[in-house]
Amino acid sequence: MSKQVEFLFDVGSPYSYLAYKQLPKIAAAQGAQIRWTPVLLGGIFQATGNHSPAEVPAKGLHSNIDLQRWARHFGVTFGMNPNFPINTLQLMRGAVGMQMRSETEFHTYLDAVFAAMFGKPQNMGSPEVVASVLADAGIDPALFLTLVNDTAVKEMLKKNTTEAVQRGAFGAPTFFVNGDMYWGQDRLHFVEAALS
């Protein structure tokens, strides 16, 4: 059986964005596959009693500095979205829907949405902005609307989120390798060691 790392993420998490930029390099270097698992971070927070760092003023202020440090460390273009936090329910349903359609469409979608969240930040809480970002990426905004209203898509996102909590997840990004959980982009060196 090939090596695998499962990546639980929400596009509204800036630390998930940083992990998204690094994990494919690590997986490729270790000959591992990535299992992509979109989850709703707000649902995880609600179920576990956890909160966004942005909700704690001192922690939120430090997180902005910390994110810039990590972006420089990874050599990643990063800008904190001035519209943060953004309700990502529709965006994460979109991720699930695209994943259910095809791997290619899923990755095109993630590239576009993550870039619009934290690469060149835009207000991804605005349906008009989302439609523009998707259209620019070659994704039909009408398809996105169909997917986010699809019952199977809604149920899959709920299932992913519920199972994440049952497995011990309390935030994003979360990684699983051989049943062991790692939380946070700053644990990627442990993920890499586990894959090696």
Buried (B, 14 or more C-beta within 10 A) or exposed (E): EEBBBBBBBBBBBBBBBBBBBBBEEBBEEBEBEBEBBBBBBBBBBEBBEEEBBBEEEEEEEEBBEBBEEBBEEBEBEBBBBEBBBBEBBBBBBBBBBBBBBEEEBBBBBBEBBBBBBBBEBBBBBEEEBBBBBBBEBEBEBEBBBEBBEBEEBBEBBBEBBBEBBEEEBBBBBBBBBEEEBBBBBBBBEBBBEBBE
